[in-house]
Amino acid sequence: MEVKPSMSGQNRENIEDPDHFIQFLKAKFESFVSRVVALYGASNTTRKFVTADSTFNKAKIYSFAQCSPDISAGDCGKCLREAIESLPSCCTGKIGGRVLFPSCSIRYEEYAFYATTSSSKSKGSLRTIIAIVVSVTFVVVAVVLSGLIYWFLKKKKGKKHFHFVDERNGM
């Protein structure tokens, strides 16, 4: 696990109540440590990061924690905890910040800086797709039926009825 060289950065904007905010961040990132470490035990994923959004004094905060896949679960936990301990010296009072180590990193911002996905979004888009498909299918069927009805009525109207007279019987 490597924590040197390190780099940190911060958003220029300030946050209200900086002392409570830094405690909020430390608690948020501490909860990430166990979640990221647990990913090392999951054999079905190579993902070694966690994201979340939460609210602090009506401000939405997006958070991210990541370890490089080449370190152990224990070293990941140690690295992230060291990054968390660096937050007060780099980012107190700021609405966004990051601590980058060679083996791990943490970041938080007031805007989504990572791609978000959720089951509710995918359910919503699936519903939209189904609604479009059903609507288009309905319109196509209506147009085809209208065309068939028009063709049938036109064909029926155009038929002339002839009566044949049989000359042999006089009729």
N, CA, C and O atoms as a DFTB+ gen file, in Angstrom:
684 C
 N C O
     1  1       0.845      -1.174       0.000
     2  2       0.000       0.000       0.000
     3  2       0.889       1.235       0.000
     4  3       1.860       1.327       0.751
     5  1       0.534       2.175      -0.856
     6  2       1.309       3.411      -0.935
     7  2       0.416       4.618      -0.653
     8  3      -0.696       4.727      -1.171
     9  1       0.935       5.523       0.184
    10  2       0.224       6.776       0.457
    11  2       1.072       7.986       0.072
    12  3       0.664       9.129       0.282
    13  1       2.222       7.737      -0.476
    14  2       3.106       8.797      -0.946
    15  2       3.488       8.490      -2.378
    16  3       3.734       7.320      -2.668
    17  1       3.557       9.398      -3.261
    18  2       3.192      10.800      -3.113
    19  2       1.679      10.939      -3.001
    20  3       0.926      10.094      -3.486
    21  1       1.260      11.988      -2.372
    22  2      -0.168      12.241      -2.234
    23  2      -0.512      13.576      -2.865
    24  3       0.350      14.424      -3.095
    25  1      -1.796      13.736      -3.138
    26  2      -2.259      14.972      -3.736
    27  2      -3.659      15.248      -3.184
    28  3      -4.437      14.323      -2.950
    29  1      -3.957      16.491      -2.986
    30  2      -5.308      16.836      -2.538
    31  2      -5.776      18.065      -3.298
    32  3      -4.975      18.837      -3.825
    33  1      -7.067      18.224      -3.340
    34  2      -7.642      19.379      -4.021
    35  2      -8.969      19.712      -3.388
    36  3      -9.560      18.897      -2.680
    37  1      -9.428      20.910      -3.648
    38  2     -10.683      21.325      -3.057
    39  2     -11.455      22.233      -3.986
    40  3     -10.888      22.910      -4.844
    41  1     -12.743      22.230      -3.798
    42  2     -13.638      23.139      -4.493
    43  2     -13.451      24.517      -3.862
    44  3     -13.184      24.602      -2.663
    45  1     -13.583      25.578      -4.619
    46  2     -13.372      26.932      -4.079
    47  2     -14.520      27.408      -3.194
    48  3     -14.345      28.295      -2.359
    49  1     -15.704      26.807      -3.385
    50  2     -16.868      27.261      -2.626
    51  2     -16.826      26.765      -1.184
    52  3     -16.354      25.665      -0.896
    53  1     -17.327      27.600      -0.298
    54  2     -17.379      27.249       1.119
    55  2     -18.719      26.616       1.466
    56  3     -19.712      26.797       0.762
    57  1     -18.724      25.874       2.561
    58  2     -19.942      25.255       3.072
    59  2     -20.294      25.896       4.410
    60  3     -19.412      26.312       5.161
    61  1     -21.582      25.971       4.697
    62  2     -22.010      26.454       6.008
    63  2     -21.676      25.397       7.054
    64  3     -21.712      24.200       6.767
    65  1     -21.356      25.833       8.248
    66  2     -21.100      24.950       9.384
    67  2     -19.961      23.956       9.084
    68  3     -20.183      22.746       9.095
    69  1     -18.757      24.456       8.820
    70  2     -17.653      23.599       8.392
    71  2     -17.250      22.524       9.415
    72  3     -16.836      21.434       9.020
    73  1     -17.364      22.809      10.713
    74  2     -16.971      21.803      11.706
    75  2     -17.886      20.580      11.661
    76  3     -17.419      19.442      11.697
    77  1     -19.182      20.826      11.582
    78  2     -20.118      19.707      11.482
    79  2     -19.984      18.999      10.129
    80  3     -20.145      17.782      10.036
    81  1     -19.691      19.768       9.099
    82  2     -19.566      19.175       7.773
    83  2     -18.382      18.203       7.710
    84  3     -18.502      17.123       7.132
    85  1     -17.264      18.571       8.290
    86  2     -16.102      17.672       8.238
    87  2     -16.387      16.401       9.036
    88  3     -15.935      15.320       8.656
    89  1     -17.127      16.516      10.135
    90  2     -17.515      15.325      10.901
    91  2     -18.486      14.458      10.092
    92  3     -18.399      13.231      10.102
    93  1     -19.402      15.116       9.400
    94  2     -20.333      14.415       8.515
    95  2     -19.561      13.630       7.448
    96  3     -19.853      12.462       7.194
    97  1     -18.579      14.283       6.831
    98  2     -17.777      13.623       5.784
    99  2     -16.992      12.453       6.331
   100  3     -16.955      11.383       5.723
   101  1     -16.366      12.650       7.474
   102  2     -15.571      11.569       8.061
   103  2     -16.450      10.357       8.355
   104  3     -16.050       9.222       8.096
   105  1     -17.635      10.591       8.889
   106  2     -18.551       9.478       9.167
   107  2     -18.999       8.807       7.868
   108  3     -19.060       7.580       7.792
   109  1     -19.312       9.611       6.846
   110  2     -19.739       9.068       5.555
   111  2     -18.641       8.186       4.955
   112  3     -18.903       7.060       4.533
   113  1     -17.413       8.706       4.920
   114  2     -16.316       7.935       4.335
   115  2     -15.941       6.730       5.191
   116  3     -15.513       5.710       4.651
   117  1     -16.089       6.819       6.492
   118  2     -15.800       5.667       7.352
   119  2     -16.756       4.523       7.024
   120  3     -16.366       3.356       7.052
   121  1     -18.013       4.862       6.713
   122  2     -18.962       3.811       6.314
   123  2     -18.573       3.201       4.970
   124  3     -18.892       2.044       4.692
   125  1     -17.894       3.970       4.150
   126  2     -17.429       3.455       2.853
   127  2     -16.338       2.404       3.025
   128  3     -16.256       1.461       2.238
   129  1     -15.500       2.560       4.048
   130  2     -14.345       1.670       4.212
   131  2     -14.810       0.216       4.251
   132  3     -14.290      -0.618       3.510
   133  1     -15.767      -0.088       5.093
   134  2     -16.210      -1.480       5.196
   135  2     -16.871      -1.949       3.906
   136  3     -16.758      -3.118       3.539
   137  1     -17.552      -1.053       3.224
   138  2     -18.194      -1.440       1.964
   139  2     -17.169      -1.736       0.878
   140  3     -17.324      -2.704       0.133
   141  1     -16.127      -0.921       0.777
   142  2     -15.088      -1.166      -0.232
   143  2     -14.317      -2.431       0.119
   144  3     -14.049      -3.254      -0.756
   145  1     -13.962      -2.591       1.376
   146  2     -13.222      -3.786       1.808
   147  2     -14.049      -5.041       1.520
   148  3     -13.495      -6.064       1.117
   149  1     -15.356      -4.975       1.721
   150  2     -16.221      -6.126       1.450
   151  2     -16.191      -6.522      -0.019
   152  3     -16.387      -7.690      -0.354
   153  1     -15.946      -5.551      -0.897
   154  2     -15.886      -5.859      -2.330
   155  2     -14.714      -6.781      -2.664
   156  3     -14.759      -7.506      -3.658
   157  1     -13.671      -6.757      -1.845
   158  2     -12.532      -7.645      -2.071
   159  2     -12.922      -9.106      -1.872
   160  3     -12.326      -9.997      -2.478
   161  1     -13.913      -9.353      -1.033
   162  2     -14.374     -10.718      -0.799
   163  2     -15.330     -11.211      -1.868
   164  3     -15.553     -12.415      -1.994
   165  1     -15.894     -10.300      -2.634
   166  2     -16.846     -10.679      -3.686
   167  2     -16.075     -11.115      -4.918
   168  3     -15.427     -10.304      -5.579
   169  1     -16.151     -12.392      -5.216
   170  2     -15.376     -12.913      -6.351
   171  2     -15.995     -12.530      -7.693
   172  3     -15.341     -12.641      -8.730
   173  1     -17.238     -12.084      -7.680
   174  2     -17.907     -11.773      -8.945
   175  2     -17.724     -10.329      -9.391
   176  3     -18.394      -9.896     -10.328
   177  1     -16.837      -9.569      -8.750
   178  2     -16.642      -8.172      -9.159
   179  2     -15.171      -7.786      -9.102
   180  3     -14.415      -8.251      -8.250
   181  1     -14.794      -6.928     -10.031
   182  2     -13.457      -6.337      -9.993
   183  2     -13.563      -4.902      -9.510
   184  3     -12.561      -4.195      -9.400
   185  1     -14.781      -4.484      -9.224
   186  2     -15.053      -3.126      -8.768
   187  2     -14.550      -2.956      -7.338
   188  3     -14.908      -3.736      -6.455
   189  1     -13.741      -1.964      -7.114
   190  2     -13.198      -1.686      -5.783
   191  2     -13.506      -0.245      -5.400
   192  3     -12.639       0.456      -4.878
   193  1     -14.723       0.198      -5.653
   194  2     -15.106       1.566      -5.309
   195  2     -16.548       1.598      -4.832
   196  3     -17.329       0.681      -5.089
   197  1     -16.879       2.663      -4.139
   198  2     -18.231       2.874      -3.630
   199  2     -18.613       4.321      -3.909
   200  3     -17.781       5.221      -3.785
   201  1     -19.862       4.546      -4.283
   202  2     -20.390       5.901      -4.467
   203  2     -21.673       6.037      -3.656
   204  3     -22.348       5.050      -3.367
   205  1     -21.991       7.250      -3.302
   206  2     -23.248       7.521      -2.600
   207  2     -23.544       9.008      -2.684
   208  3     -22.650       9.831      -2.878
   209  1     -24.811       9.327      -2.536
   210  2     -25.170      10.737      -2.390
   211  2     -25.958      10.866      -1.093
   212  3     -26.693       9.959      -0.702
   213  1     -25.794      11.991      -0.445
   214  2     -26.467      12.254       0.823
   215  2     -26.706      13.749       0.938
   216  3     -26.278      14.521       0.080
   217  1     -27.378      14.149       1.983
   218  2     -27.736      15.556       2.145
   219  2     -27.150      16.102       3.445
   220  3     -27.231      15.466       4.496
   221  1     -26.559      17.293       3.350
   222  2     -26.052      18.000       4.516
   223  2     -26.585      19.424       4.447
   224  3     -26.279      20.152       3.503
   225  1     -27.378      19.831       5.434
   226  2     -27.971      21.183       5.460
   227  2     -28.586      21.560       4.117
   228  3     -28.306      22.636       3.587
   229  1     -29.404      20.701       3.574
   230  2     -30.126      20.903       2.317
   231  2     -29.243      20.879       1.072
   232  3     -29.738      21.089      -0.035
   233  1     -27.947      20.626       1.234
   234  2     -27.047      20.516       0.080
   235  2     -26.824      19.041      -0.228
   236  3     -26.504      18.261       0.668
   237  1     -26.990      18.657      -1.480
   238  2     -26.739      17.277      -1.885
   239  2     -25.239      17.102      -2.080
   240  3     -24.600      17.887      -2.780
   241  1     -24.686      16.074      -1.461
   242  2     -23.249      15.812      -1.526
   243  2     -23.041      14.433      -2.151
   244  3     -23.618      13.442      -1.703
   245  1     -22.215      14.384      -3.184
   246  2     -21.864      13.136      -3.862
   247  2     -20.486      12.703      -3.382
   248  3     -19.549      13.502      -3.357
   249  1     -20.367      11.431      -3.001
   250  2     -19.123      10.930      -2.425
   251  2     -18.641       9.698      -3.180
   252  3     -19.427       8.965      -3.780
   253  1     -17.336       9.493      -3.135
   254  2     -16.695       8.407      -3.868
   255  2     -15.465       7.958      -3.082
   256  3     -14.705       8.791      -2.589
   257  1     -15.267       6.647      -2.964
   258  2     -14.057       6.086      -2.349
   259  2     -13.621       4.894      -3.191
   260  3     -14.449       4.105      -3.649
   261  1     -12.294       4.771      -3.393
   262  2     -11.792       3.724      -4.280
   263  2     -10.428       3.248      -3.818
   264  3      -9.619       4.031      -3.320
   265  1     -10.181       1.960      -3.989
   266  2      -8.851       1.383      -3.777
   267  2      -8.387       0.764      -5.089
   268  3      -9.196       0.324      -5.906
   269  1      -7.086       0.739      -5.275
   270  2      -6.563       0.073      -6.466
   271  2      -6.677      -1.437      -6.256
   272  3      -6.542      -1.911      -5.128
   273  1      -6.920      -2.191      -7.313
   274  2      -7.152      -3.634      -7.161
   275  2      -5.904      -4.439      -6.797
   276  3      -6.011      -5.628      -6.495
   277  1      -4.733      -3.820      -6.818
   278  2      -3.498      -4.559      -6.543
   279  2      -3.126      -4.618      -5.064
   280  3      -2.072      -5.153      -4.720
   281  1      -3.971      -4.081      -4.182
   282  2      -3.658      -4.139      -2.754
   283  2      -4.668      -5.047      -2.051
   284  3      -5.740      -5.335      -2.583
   285  1      -4.307      -5.486      -0.853
   286  2      -5.185      -6.376      -0.097
   287  2      -6.351      -5.595       0.505
   288  3      -6.342      -4.364       0.538
   289  1      -7.339      -6.323       0.972
   290  2      -8.493      -5.699       1.620
   291  2      -8.056      -4.916       2.853
   292  3      -8.543      -3.811       3.088
   293  1      -7.147      -5.474       3.638
   294  2      -6.655      -4.789       4.835
   295  2      -5.924      -3.500       4.490
   296  3      -6.124      -2.471       5.135
   297  1      -5.073      -3.560       3.466
   298  2      -4.352      -2.350       3.047
   299  2      -5.308      -1.309       2.469
   300  3      -5.086      -0.108       2.617
   301  1      -6.346      -1.761       1.826
   302  2      -7.355      -0.832       1.305
   303  2      -7.980      -0.066       2.460
   304  3      -8.097       1.159       2.407
   305  1      -8.381      -0.782       3.501
   306  2      -8.970      -0.131       4.672
   307  2      -8.019       0.873       5.308
   308  3      -8.427       1.975       5.672
   309  1      -6.741       0.490       5.443
   310  2      -5.744       1.396       6.033
   311  2      -5.554       2.638       5.173
   312  3      -5.485       3.753       5.690
   313  1      -5.472       2.446       3.874
   314  2      -5.253       3.557       2.950
   315  2      -6.428       4.536       3.005
   316  3      -6.229       5.748       3.091
   317  1      -7.647       4.004       2.955
   318  2      -8.818       4.876       2.994
   319  2      -8.908       5.634       4.315
   320  3      -9.270       6.811       4.332
   321  1      -8.584       4.975       5.408
   322  2      -8.628       5.656       6.714
   323  2      -7.597       6.783       6.780
   324  3      -7.851       7.833       7.370
   325  1      -6.455       6.558       6.180
   326  2      -5.446       7.623       6.155
   327  2      -5.925       8.801       5.292
   328  3      -5.691       9.961       5.630
   329  1      -6.586       8.495       4.191
   330  2      -7.137       9.556       3.335
   331  2      -8.214      10.336       4.100
   332  3      -8.284      11.561       4.004
   333  1      -9.041       9.630       4.849
   334  2     -10.089      10.278       5.639
   335  2      -9.465      11.210       6.683
   336  3      -9.956      12.316       6.910
   337  1      -8.411      10.765       7.295
   338  2      -7.732      11.597       8.301
   339  2      -7.090      12.834       7.675
   340  3      -6.827      13.812       8.374
   341  1      -6.837      12.799       6.379
   342  2      -6.257      13.956       5.679
   343  2      -7.294      15.013       5.312
   344  3      -6.938      16.139       4.965
   345  1      -8.564      14.658       5.386
   346  2      -9.619      15.603       4.989
   347  2      -9.561      16.936       5.733
   348  3      -9.634      17.978       5.081
   349  1      -9.433      16.961       7.074
   350  2      -9.433      18.269       7.758
   351  2      -8.311      19.192       7.308
   352  3      -8.509      20.404       7.219
   353  1      -7.147      18.643       7.024
   354  2      -6.029      19.512       6.632
   355  2      -6.172      20.029       5.204
   356  3      -5.612      21.073       4.869
   357  1      -6.900      19.325       4.374
   358  2      -7.011      19.774       2.977
   359  2      -8.314      20.484       2.658
   360  3      -8.341      21.388       1.824
   361  1      -9.382      20.088       3.306
   362  2     -10.681      20.447       2.740
   363  2     -11.683      21.046       3.729
   364  3     -12.853      21.189       3.374
   365  1     -11.287      21.397       4.930
   366  2     -12.236      21.932       5.906
   367  2     -12.911      23.185       5.363
   368  3     -12.257      24.113       4.887
   369  1     -14.241      23.183       5.447
   370  2     -15.017      24.342       5.028
   371  2     -15.334      24.397       3.553
   372  3     -15.982      25.344       3.107
   373  1     -14.907      23.425       2.783
   374  2     -15.125      23.442       1.335
   375  2     -16.226      22.473       0.929
   376  3     -16.368      21.397       1.509
   377  1     -16.993      22.864      -0.061
   378  2     -18.126      22.073      -0.535
   379  2     -17.671      20.860      -1.348
   380  3     -18.467      19.958      -1.609
   381  1     -16.426      20.834      -1.743
   382  2     -15.891      19.708      -2.502
   383  2     -14.412      19.539      -2.223
   384  3     -13.705      20.506      -1.939
   385  1     -13.956      18.312      -2.304
   386  2     -12.534      18.060      -2.107
   387  2     -12.182      16.625      -2.453
   388  3     -13.052      15.777      -2.651
   389  1     -10.872      16.376      -2.521
   390  2     -10.394      15.022      -2.820
   391  2      -9.021      14.807      -2.220
   392  3      -8.224      15.734      -2.074
   393  1      -8.772      13.559      -1.880
   394  2      -7.460      13.138      -1.412
   395  2      -7.068      11.952      -2.277
   396  3      -7.787      10.955      -2.344
   397  1      -5.925      12.065      -2.938
   398  2      -5.464      11.026      -3.854
   399  2      -4.150      10.439      -3.364
   400  3      -3.167      11.156      -3.179
   401  1      -4.146       9.140      -3.158
   402  2      -2.937       8.383      -2.855
   403  2      -2.733       7.395      -3.997
   404  3      -3.681       7.100      -4.725
   405  1      -1.521       6.879      -4.170
   406  2      -1.315       5.901      -5.246
   407  2      -2.216       4.655      -5.118
   408  3      -2.582       4.052      -6.128
   409  1      -2.570       4.272      -3.887
   410  2      -3.346       3.048      -3.684
   411  2      -4.829       3.267      -3.400
   412  3      -5.604       2.311      -3.415
   413  1      -5.233       4.503      -3.142
   414  2      -6.651       4.764      -2.874
   415  2      -6.946       6.246      -3.058
   416  3      -6.042       7.077      -3.141
   417  1      -8.231       6.551      -3.118
   418  2      -8.639       7.953      -3.222
   419  2     -10.046       8.117      -2.681
   420  3     -10.850       7.184      -2.676
   421  1     -10.319       9.337      -2.224
   422  2     -11.670       9.709      -1.816
   423  2     -11.985      11.064      -2.428
   424  3     -11.094      11.877      -2.674
   425  1     -13.278      11.288      -2.668
   426  2     -13.684      12.569      -3.249
   427  2     -15.127      12.856      -2.854
   428  3     -15.928      11.938      -2.685
   429  1     -15.444      14.113      -2.711
   430  2     -16.819      14.544      -2.487
   431  2     -17.025      15.873      -3.195
   432  3     -16.099      16.677      -3.307
   433  1     -18.236      16.100      -3.669
   434  2     -18.593      17.336      -4.376
   435  2     -20.082      17.586      -4.211
   436  3     -20.828      16.707      -3.779
   437  1     -20.503      18.784      -4.557
   438  2     -21.929      19.115      -4.537
   439  2     -22.608      18.768      -5.858
   440  3     -23.813      18.973      -6.005
   441  1     -21.859      18.253      -6.804
   442  2     -22.416      17.836      -8.087
   443  2     -21.987      16.397      -8.354
   444  3     -20.978      15.934      -7.822
   445  1     -22.756      15.696      -9.176
   446  2     -22.442      14.305      -9.517
   447  2     -21.260      14.290     -10.471
   448  3     -21.370      14.756     -11.605
   449  1     -20.146      13.765     -10.028
   450  2     -18.944      13.680     -10.855
   451  2     -18.699      12.250     -11.314
   452  3     -17.654      11.958     -11.895
   453  1     -19.623      11.383     -11.068
   454  2     -19.556       9.997     -11.513
   455  2     -20.910       9.643     -12.116
   456  3     -21.924      10.280     -11.832
   457  1     -20.898       8.614     -12.955
   458  2     -22.146       8.183     -13.584
   459  2     -23.026       7.519     -12.546
   460  3     -22.572       6.658     -11.791
   461  1     -24.272       7.915     -12.510
   462  2     -25.203       7.328     -11.549
   463  2     -26.180       6.431     -12.277
   464  3     -26.648       6.753     -13.369
   465  1     -26.476       5.322     -11.671
   466  2     -27.503       4.431     -12.177
   467  2     -28.340       3.991     -11.002
   468  3     -27.862       3.872      -9.874
   469  1     -29.595       3.753     -11.295
   470  2     -30.451       3.229     -10.239
   471  2     -31.536       2.397     -10.867
   472  3     -31.876       2.569     -12.037
   473  1     -32.072       1.502     -10.085
   474  2     -33.126       0.635     -10.612
   475  2     -34.360       1.444     -10.970
   476  3     -35.072       1.090     -11.909
   477  1     -34.631       2.524     -10.244
   478  2     -35.814       3.322     -10.578
   479  2     -35.640       4.003     -11.924
   480  3     -36.610       4.141     -12.670
   481  1     -34.438       4.429     -12.248
   482  2     -34.211       5.036     -13.557
   483  2     -34.368       3.986     -14.650
   484  3     -34.995       4.251     -15.676
   485  1     -33.804       2.796     -14.442
   486  2     -33.912       1.780     -15.476
   487  2     -35.350       1.310     -15.616
   488  3     -35.786       1.006     -16.727
   489  1     -36.112       1.240     -14.504
   490  2     -37.521       0.877     -14.594
   491  2     -38.278       1.957     -15.361
   492  3     -39.143       1.650     -16.181
   493  1     -37.953       3.226     -15.093
   494  2     -38.605       4.326     -15.787
   495  2     -38.314       4.287     -17.276
   496  3     -39.219       4.498     -18.083
   497  1     -37.073       4.023     -17.658
   498  2     -36.742       3.978     -19.076
   499  2     -37.362       2.751     -19.727
   500  3     -37.741       2.809     -20.897
   501  1     -37.476       1.647     -19.007
   502  2     -38.133       0.465     -19.545
   503  2     -39.609       0.753     -19.780
   504  3     -40.166       0.344     -20.799
   505  1     -40.234       1.440     -18.864
   506  2     -41.640       1.816     -19.039
   507  2     -41.802       2.731     -20.252
   508  3     -42.761       2.598     -21.012
   509  1     -40.872       3.648     -20.426
   510  2     -40.931       4.548     -21.575
   511  2     -40.824       3.762     -22.880
   512  3     -41.575       4.013     -23.823
   513  1     -39.899       2.822     -22.932
   514  2     -39.711       2.005     -24.138
   515  2     -40.973       1.200     -24.427
   516  3     -41.421       1.131     -25.571
   517  1     -41.544       0.593     -23.391
   518  2     -42.761      -0.204     -23.579
   519  2     -43.896       0.681     -24.078
   520  3     -44.633       0.294     -24.985
   521  1     -44.041       1.868     -23.490
   522  2     -45.097       2.782     -23.911
   523  2     -44.932       3.170     -25.380
   524  3     -45.918       3.227     -26.116
   525  1     -43.724       3.432     -25.807
   526  2     -43.463       3.802     -27.204
   527  2     -43.784       2.642     -28.134
   528  3     -44.440       2.829     -29.159
   529  1     -43.327       1.445     -27.781
   530  2     -43.570       0.272     -28.627
   531  2     -45.072       0.001     -28.746
   532  3     -45.570      -0.252     -29.843
   533  1     -45.791       0.051     -27.627
   534  2     -47.236      -0.191     -27.659
   535  2     -47.930       0.882     -28.495
   536  3     -48.809       0.563     -29.296
   537  1     -47.554       2.130     -28.324
   538  2     -48.173       3.219     -29.087
   539  2     -47.934       3.066     -30.584
   540  3     -48.868       3.192     -31.377
   541  1     -46.706       2.798     -30.971
   542  2     -46.377       2.647     -32.386
   543  2     -47.115       1.447     -32.967
   544  3     -47.645       1.519     -34.075
   545  1     -47.150       0.348     -32.227
   546  2     -47.865      -0.846     -32.692
   547  2     -49.341      -0.537     -32.898
   548  3     -49.920      -0.942     -33.905
   549  1     -49.954       0.169     -31.966
   550  2     -51.361       0.544     -32.077
   551  2     -51.612       1.384     -33.319
   552  3     -52.568       1.136     -34.053
   553  1     -50.770       2.365     -33.557
   554  2     -50.922       3.245     -34.717
   555  2     -50.790       2.447     -36.012
   556  3     -51.580       2.636     -36.937
   557  1     -49.799       1.558     -36.087
   558  2     -49.592       0.760     -37.300
   559  2     -50.800      -0.136     -37.550
   560  3     -51.278      -0.222     -38.681
   561  1     -51.300      -0.801     -36.516
   562  2     -52.469      -1.669     -36.668
   563  2     -53.679      -0.848     -37.100
   564  3     -54.437      -1.290     -37.964
   565  1     -53.881       0.332     -36.526
   566  2     -55.011       1.187     -36.887
   567  2     -54.932       1.613     -38.353
   568  3     -55.940       1.609     -39.059
   569  1     -53.750       1.975     -38.803
   570  2     -53.572       2.393     -40.199
   571  2     -53.841       1.220     -41.142
   572  3     -54.518       1.384     -42.157
   573  1     -53.319       0.046     -40.815
   574  2     -53.524      -1.131     -41.675
   575  2     -55.002      -1.496     -41.725
   576  3     -55.534      -1.762     -42.803
   577  1     -55.677      -1.512     -40.572
   578  2     -57.110      -1.826     -40.559
   579  2     -57.917      -0.793     -41.330
   580  3     -58.831      -1.154     -42.072
   581  1     -57.599       0.470     -41.169
   582  2     -58.295       1.524     -41.920
   583  2     -58.113       1.317     -43.412
   584  3     -59.065       1.458     -44.179
   585  1     -56.921       0.988     -43.822
   586  2     -56.653       0.734     -45.243
   587  2     -57.423      -0.461     -45.759
   588  3     -57.961      -0.419     -46.866
   589  1     -57.486      -1.528     -44.978
   590  2     -58.238      -2.718     -45.398
   591  2     -59.743      -2.421     -45.499
   592  3     -60.398      -2.848     -46.450
   593  1     -60.277      -1.701     -44.535
   594  2     -61.697      -1.349     -44.558
   595  2     -62.002      -0.474     -45.773
   596  3     -63.003      -0.705     -46.452
   597  1     -61.180       0.507     -46.060
   598  2     -61.356       1.382     -47.216
   599  2     -61.333       0.571     -48.507
   600  3     -62.179       0.749     -49.383
   601  1     -60.352      -0.321     -48.610
   602  2     -60.212      -1.154     -49.816
   603  2     -61.430      -2.052     -49.996
   604  3     -61.942      -2.191     -51.107
   605  1     -61.903      -2.673     -48.886
   606  2     -63.054      -3.565     -48.953
   607  2     -64.315      -2.812     -49.370
   608  3     -65.080      -3.286     -50.210
   609  1     -64.529      -1.617     -48.768
   610  2     -65.715      -0.829     -49.113
   611  2     -65.668      -0.340     -50.549
   612  3     -66.693      -0.329     -51.231
   613  1     -64.521       0.057     -51.011
   614  2     -64.369       0.529     -52.382
   615  2     -64.619      -0.611     -53.362
   616  3     -65.256      -0.409     -54.395
   617  1     -64.135      -1.778     -53.056
   618  2     -64.310      -2.939     -53.917
   619  2     -65.785      -3.321     -53.975
   620  3     -66.296      -3.653     -55.045
   621  1     -66.475      -3.279     -52.831
   622  2     -67.885      -3.635     -52.771
   623  2     -68.733      -2.614     -53.530
   624  3     -69.681      -2.993     -54.218
   625  1     -68.407      -1.338     -53.413
   626  2     -69.150      -0.278     -54.083
   627  2     -68.936      -0.342     -55.593
   628  3     -69.851      -0.024     -56.353
   629  1     -67.789      -0.731     -56.028
   630  2     -67.475      -0.775     -57.453
   631  2     -68.072      -1.961     -58.174
   632  3     -68.087      -1.971     -59.405
   633  1     -68.565      -2.961     -57.468
   634  2     -69.149      -4.139     -58.117
   635  2     -70.509      -3.772     -58.689
   636  3     -71.329      -3.132     -58.032
   637  1     -70.724      -4.187     -59.908
   638  2     -72.015      -3.960     -60.535
   639  2     -72.742      -5.292     -60.539
   640  3     -72.155      -6.346     -60.782
   641  1     -74.012      -5.215     -60.268
   642  2     -74.819      -6.428     -60.230
   643  2     -75.542      -6.570     -61.571
   644  3     -76.277      -5.671     -61.981
   645  1     -75.342      -7.656     -62.227
   646  2     -75.985      -7.933     -63.525
   647  2     -76.973      -9.069     -63.352
   648  3     -76.740     -10.031     -62.620
   649  1     -78.070      -8.923     -64.045
   650  2     -79.049     -10.010     -64.074
   651  2     -79.010     -10.594     -65.477
   652  3     -79.134      -9.883     -66.474
   653  1     -78.844     -11.839     -65.523
   654  2     -78.805     -12.505     -66.817
   655  2     -80.197     -13.068     -67.131
   656  3     -80.896     -13.620     -66.281
   657  1     -80.534     -12.895     -68.362
   658  2     -81.831     -13.414     -68.799
   659  2     -81.562     -14.668     -69.626
   660  3     -80.767     -14.674     -70.567
   661  1     -82.217     -15.657     -69.254
   662  2     -82.070     -16.925     -69.988
   663  2     -83.042     -16.880     -71.153
   664  3     -84.253     -16.896     -70.929
   665  1     -82.565     -16.824     -72.380
   666  2     -83.401     -16.668     -73.557
   667  2     -84.197     -17.931     -73.861
   668  3     -85.236     -17.864     -74.519
   669  1     -83.744     -19.029     -73.411
   670  2     -84.446     -20.275     -73.717
   671  2     -85.755     -20.373     -72.944
   672  3     -86.752     -20.891     -73.446
   673  1     -85.735     -19.885     -71.760
   674  2     -86.946     -20.002     -70.935
   675  2     -87.755     -18.718     -70.970
   676  3     -88.857     -18.675     -70.425
   677  1     -87.254     -17.710     -71.575
   678  2     -87.981     -16.473     -71.675
   679  2     -87.816     -15.619     -70.433
   680  3     -88.566     -14.671     -70.199
   681  1     -86.944     -15.932     -69.743
   682  2     -86.761     -15.144     -68.534
   683  2     -85.524     -14.345     -68.611
   684  3     -85.202     -13.613     -67.675
